[in-house]
Amino acid sequence: MGFLNTTILLLSALAIIPILIHLFNRQRVKRIQFSSIRYLKSLQKTRMRRLKLKQILLLILRTLIILLLVIAFARPTTEGSYSAALGSAAQASVVLLVDNSLSMSTETAEGSLFELAKTEALSILEDFQAKDEIAVISFSKNPVIETNGFTTNHTFVRKTLSELDPTRTATNPALAFEAALDLMHESDNLVKEIYIFSDMAGPSWEALSVTSADEYENLKVYVSRLVKEDYENIKAANIDFGNSLIYPGRPVDISADIINESDRRVDNLLISLYIDKKRISQTDMSISAGSSEKVRFNNTFESPGEHEGFIELTDDDLIEDNRVYFTINIPSEIRALSLYENEGDDFFVKMAFKPLPESPSQINVTSEPISNLPTLNLQNYDCIILSASKFLSQANMSQLMNYVKSGGSVMAFISDDNNMQALNERIMRPVFGAVITGQLEVKEGEGFYRLSSLDFTHPVFSRFGEIAEDYLPEIDFFKIVQIGPPTEGKVLSSFSIGTPAIIDAQWGSGKILAVMSSASAEDSDLISHPFFVTFMNRALEYLAYDINRLRENFVTGEPITKTILNINPEKSVEIITPSDNKIYPAYNFSGAELNLTIPPIPSNGISSIAVDEQPVESFAVNFPVDESSGNFLEVDDLKEAAPEYEIIKLPPDGDHAQIIQESRLGKEFSKIFFILALLLLAAEMLLARSSQEPATETT
């Protein structure tokens, strides 16, 4: 048994009072023998014996009443795991874990869940002894020990709690709990307590189990789960541009997922598209409870360069996930280099981009003989076109492949097998995982090969799919290069015999698109077919366009890696975050690539990269979609997920101080002792009344 008010036990000494009274009230009687009452002697002995017994019982009852009252006022409790230590005012080691992740910004009538968590933590802080050592850990993606370890300066702890800010990152409670256990290693105190203040949102809470729990027999984990009744949250996520190649004056579809995490249907939800800080379009939609729908906008960018934007919803309980951001870079010009062996070999290639001198085109083609390749600075071009490959030396191939690795792109017409071994070693096998097996040529009068398929999901052919789902150009091929099935990249088109006709693959930071025939009238009628002009323009747009930027999915709290081409910093590289803070990333060079390793950015929005104080590129950072998933773990579920811990629930409307005290020392049962004292008092009164003798007169 333990006692909450041990000093009251000193009053148990009052139990000696009934004994003293009993001793002082004993009467000394002088015995005188009277012969006339000799027959009453035996009766007197019997009555005196009975009276003494009642007096002893009264003494015992009165002593017990005093002892029971003292024990009741001392507030007895059942024995706790460290009750003896607390009874002697032992020092405690306490870790306050405060969740400051994205979902904690959910608004309630009393303020955000995060503000409520801080208020509860400050309230519980009042119940600790002055010599208790306390640590504060804020946690989202990674834990932060705000107090730099344990401290007995409770004023500093209170100030630290008050100054905590929420983040827009995901929750990782397992890392936070491990950090708390690591702090416990530094303490020799018997009393060890961890307090968790969180909404317990997201699936990561089920991974809280840590194997080192057995090291702490006296460890108690108190969980205060903060909830928002009638939770209503709709979020925008996952910007998608489809397979669009975005250029000035060309319409583009922009879509996003709208996710309703509420328990009820939402009607007439207003959704807006902003580009370059201006609202461009607006629509509304209805969405069922717990479902997801796509919203689609159409926009035409009139000018090249960097553009930024976001899709925004109307406010709800969690406004931080009501925007999803994006950035795009529209090139003003594509600089292409066409390599030829004989002058005029690339005539039709150039005509595909500019059939007339006055024809407008974003693709600027420069022609050079292959023999000049060693003297050319390939980094001045976005894309290189090989009209024929049979005159490529191994040195030229190496130069081209290094160009591709560092971010350039090549469109190669593989004309014949004269360089089959070199092509296989330098291009086909390392890039596509395939080899050239030979050349197929039809003889006069034997027919021709044709295309049997097009991949309409690929950006090069997506426009053709808009014309007709089964569209296939009727192009006659007389000479084709046969290769085996590639293991890397994609087959965009196949010949009628089943072998690949057009293949595409990523190589390093660049891309290669290969056509298994030449751009020559001797090998096919491709160059005279209307398909050729559209195909060439779409292919170069795809190769030159950094489509990977449209698919970037950077998340708050996660490190970011980016590559910028043809940038050579002389002074510094800076990252300007959405909150206008500056971050200095680690960077290195690989050829013409500037590789950046950017530390985690805590807030969603548009960040920019500045090289030598000049902005060169922007990128979007969005919230973690799973963090505000609408799924919340109950404390009872947490107990099942982590059975090795003694987890104690702190209900929102409960008396936390009493729950903590009872869990430390056990359940208080002072009322039982009060009731027992009253019962004994009643028994004492009855016994005392029956002990009173009636007065007798003597004559």
PyMOL commands that set and color helices and strands:
alter all, ss='L'
color gray80, all
select helices_A, chain A and resi 6-24+35-73+83-87+102-105+113-125+154-162+173-185+203-207+211-215+319-321+347-353+370-375+378-380+394-405+420-432+462-467+526-528+530-544+547-551+635-641+656-665+670-690
alter helices_A, ss='H'
color red, helices_A
select strands_A, chain A and resi 2-3+76-77+92-99+107-108+111-112+133-139+143-145+191-198+219-225+234-240+251-260+266-275+278-287+292-300+305-313+323-330+334-340+363-369+383-386+409-413+436-441+451-454+479-483+490-495+500-507+510-515+554-555+560-565+573-576+582-583+586-590+593-598+605-611+614-622+646-649
alter strands_A, ss='S'
color yellow, strands_A
deselect
rebuild
show_as cartoon
